[in-house]
């Protein structure tokens, strides 16, 4: 006799039901897991695109006869472009959903890679980097929002895994550079690194087209309950249905004013969260792109100008980034994202002081240990947390927009870091450049200690937050600079 087990469809009345189901999961499995890793794969591509020029920067400078000013402009150009496209990407995602802008970003990344790879001169390289900046700006704002919306509350700190993916991409770039060097391609080695970026762009574009599904949380916050139930069914492999209209729970304080939504993140309880996320994002971008991105050049200064030795030194440093990046979710879970950022900035400040005060006078083993610890403390601490803090601190229809604003501020930090390092190094020398840049993590650490908000330490879920600012009046704006701990309305 055959037994048929009837599975009852789960009823979706509103965003609370979507969040409750996602939070009830012990992990992120099935198609949800595929979507989660594909969103993270897009960030891998962003890291790969941004670091593709790093390993071959010296040969590229010789090949195209670039001055220090040319290098500063070229390396920072994508970040300047991302300043504009971070908020544009966030606006697109909050208005049209997560999937379409993510796919568009991969197309921009591919166009940028092809332009740079075949560039006959400096101007075409800049055009290619413009498209890379567009892709980077759009993708990071949206992918982090999507990761947050597919992650159960008890696994919030897992968003920091993107930092490990970043350094994996950087190390893969350096390994490929060693491979291409073995092919004896000469100073055109940088073109091969960019070609690898094009290959990854095509692969991730195809996979995202095939497997991504729109975020049910975003759909529910937009009161598209039927679409949210359909998306849940596709993602989680069980039946979901939309509740009848009379049973649906309306969304409170929904932001419906397009770009005007962005002003909400500077009001009420959101204001200190925005300041915290922006501080971490600007600080970590400045310190990484002024120091970490130029590690192949710093390695050459420490270990000699031989391409293989300089690349191996940079590879060793960045392996510590992989370790710290994948440790970051554990660190965030243990001590919180805010404290992890504050302590990480303080440790990075100490490492920059050592490099600035002693620099080339350090014994060989210290020349290896100090930059490695710089990368370890950066990646395990503030490196991932700016984007994670902005992704976890705002409700769904504001999340990508907030990521866009915070990401734009981070891109300003990245652009400044990429711009000032070659100029400062030429004017003041490497040691004094380290000392000047040490001010950045010092100030950022103080601010992180002062602001008490931490989404991994709050009982509140932003999508259900009763005191969230809205446009209808200011009566609910009772925010404070200390942790706003309120009862979760779902309990």
Secondary structure, 3 states (H helix, E strand, C coil): CCCCCCCCCEEECCHHHHHHHHHHCCCCCHHHHHHHHHHHHHHHHHHHHHHHHHHCHHHHHHHHCCCHHHHHHHHHHHHHHHHHHHHHHHHHHHHHCCHHHHHHHHHHHHHHHHHHHCCCCHHHHHHHHHHHHHHHHHHHHHHHHHHHHCCCHHHHHHHHHHHHHHHHHHHHHHHHHHHHHHCCCHHHHHHHHHHHHHHHHHHHHHHHHHHCCCCHHHHHHCCCHHHHHHHHHHHHCCCEEECCHHHCCCCCCCCCCHHHHHHHHHCCCHHHHHHHHHHHHHHHHHHHHHHHCCHHHHHHHHHCCCHHHHHHHHHHHHHHHHHHHHHHHHHHHHHCHHHHHHHHHHHHHHHHHHHHHHHHHCCHHHHHHHHHHHHHHHHHCHHHHHHHHHHHCCCHHHHHHHHHHHHHHHHHHHHHHHHHHHHHHHHHCHHHHHHHHHHHHHHHHHHHHHCCCCHHHCCCCHHHCCCCCECCECCCCCCCCCCCCCCCCCC
